Amino acid sequence: MLVLIFSLVVGSMLVYISRFNFQPVSVNLGFYVLNTIPLFYVIIGSLLIGLVLSYLAYLVNSISNSFVLRGKDGEIRKNKAEVLELTKRVHQLEIKNEKLGKDSGLVSSDRNAL
């Protein structure tokens, strides 16, 4: 429904622009000269070219951001694997510490010690 309302508003604006801007103009495109083109076509053409160029700029920015995020995802994965490996190593050292404590017969006086 919102798309329908939006298209009606845009269509109404185009009709208004075409009705009051129909005088012929000449357009210089470098070495080419286009004579007797209605001003309405020039307005709509420049609007469409602007929209296409802004979309291309958005697309380049979006692709750049996706490459940056992909690199960050790889770094996060690598860091998670490192944390997992370090956690396993800490657990192994805790088990080894417990075995050494039981073998020596010494009991830790600090209850909060690892």
Buried (B, 14 or more C-beta within 10 A) or exposed (E): EEEEEEEEEEEEEBEEBBEEBEEEBEBEEEEEEEEEEBBBBBBBEEEEEEEEEEEEEEEEEEEEEEEEEEEEEEEEEEEEEEEEEEEEEEEEEEEEEEEEEEEEEEEEEEEEEE
